[in-house]
Amino acid sequence: MKRALILILAISTLAVARHKKAEARPGPYVFIAKSSAQTLKALLFEGNLSEGYTVDSDDQLQFRFSKPTQMPVVDAIFMASSMCKGMTTKKVWSYTLVELNGTTKVTVQPVWEYPDDYWPNSN
């Protein structure tokens, strides 16, 4: 479900990006759904948990999932931690839901978390 939503958003983002610049932005992605925030939250939890992600934080309408995974090859070349065993890279998905008048605005921020302190996407 998450991948389908991101794919739809990515396609529309790429269409807009072609007119403005050569590359699409890495996120955050924002889209509107005609569902309640609680319904979307349940679907997002189900999809992420079934894909092996764990819940890092769960506030009422802000939540975050992560999963340890292999670092992208291009980034691994420049990371000191790629040479160190036991240092884990994580793929992270953060969501913020805002419900208003029967629609929900969903903001999705995909990032890589690297174990190195100096990497800009580390939290």
Phi, psi and omega in degrees: 000313180299316181296322179296316179296316180293321180297315179299316179294319181296320179297315179291326177295318179295321179298317178290320183296327179300326181280337185259313182204170188288329185246146175281150177291150178282355180133171004285158177254137180234132174213165183247136178236144178268056178219162177287156179299321181294322177295314179296319180300316179299318179294318180294320177297313181301313181295314181293316181294324179290338178269006176093007177280153175247156180277119176272321178209150182213088169271177187305308182234016174228126181210164187215138177237150175214159178212127175297135181204170182286139179296142174304141186303316182299317180289327183299330180299324186261002185256130177296325183292343180294340179267350184256123176289148177089354176263119190257134172266144180236142168266126187238137174238120176249138182234142171229128180245135177229115182261135179206123176053046176081000175239158180233128174271124182247125175249125182241129178238102175271134178215161169260135173254124180254148181287344180289135182295330187273356182286133187295334181271001179289142176246000000 
